[in-house]
Amino acid sequence: MASIPLPTLDADIPDEGLSIGAVAEVTGLSIDTLRYYERAGLLLDPAPRDPGGRRRYRRNDLDWIAGLIMLRETGMSIADVRRMAELSRVAGTEAERLVVLGEHRMHVLDELARTRAHLAALESKIAAYTEAVSRKDTE
């Protein structure tokens, strides 16, 4: 199967990998959030450790985290992100992953429609207030 593209994070990654602090800086996530994501099973694999036991993140880890951020920012639940991670660890589960992503896509489209309706209402109010202020200024 062809590789599935993931969002990427722009970061130079040394051979020994990035520390959790560096990954926090690159992603905008807190160190606590990165640790939580690992404990909660949301990462594709636990971050490898250096001889001192410190996490060291590689390119594939950052690419997965970028995808995780995108899914969370579009409102995917922790449970569904975990399900995606579980499925992604197993070859041949593309159809199941497609179902999860398709359901989430419908959620995003519903939220987008709701946001557009709210934006239209805001624009209507702004237009009404702009007109009221304009009339006041000409009186």
Phi, psi and omega in degrees: 000144178293153179294138178271123182291141175241154171301153179238157175250135181280106180204137171277126184246116178292165182305325182279358179088175180262146175288165178297326177295318178294321179293321177301317180295316182292321186269337187083002176273155176280160176301319179299320179295317178299318178295319178298314180303321179291313180298324184281357178077025182270341177279153180298316176220152173301145180299134176297156182246148174277177181302336178274002178087006180274141179297142176226117185263136179255179182303315182297327177294315180295320178297319178296316179298321177300317177294321178298316178300314180300314180297317179294319180292339175266008172093010179293136181291158176301319181299318180287325175297318178299317179298318177298317179297314180300314181294322182291342177280349185242122177296147176084012181254022182300321180297319179293321177297320179299321178297313181299313181293322178296318177296319179293322177302317178298319177300315181296318179296320177298316179296321179296317178297318178296317179295319178298320178295318177295320178297319178298319178296318178298316180297323177296316179296317179298317179298318180295316179292323178298316178296317180297317179293320179298316179297319181298319182293333181268354180281000000 
